[in-house]
């Protein structure tokens, strides 16, 4: 019997690791998903019909944001910020990513201000 899925198994594994709080383990699965949806952009383009997905976000966009979130939770703030900026340049209407980036910048500015004033 032929088994075929438009969603790779790595997606489910990566999401499970995120839910379990194991962000380091999730990263390679998210990277695999990002590559998959980059190579198979037609899946995202026709996801409304193929997978009855009504999300306004593409699967690639979601996986990129998940990766940035994991990086942030791992304390890899610079990498997370750079990835959020990349996502926002590709998907300028993503207000979730915009909010995450604003929070990172706000915290960064607060830390710099504390260091400057010695507070």
Secondary structure, DSSP 8 states (H G I E B T S, - for coil): -----SS-HHHHHHHHHHHTT-HHHHHHHHHHHHHHHHHTHHHHHTHHHHS----SS-HHHHHHHHHHHHHHHTT-HHHHHHHHHHHHHH-TT-HHHHHHHHHHHHHHHHHHHHHHHT-
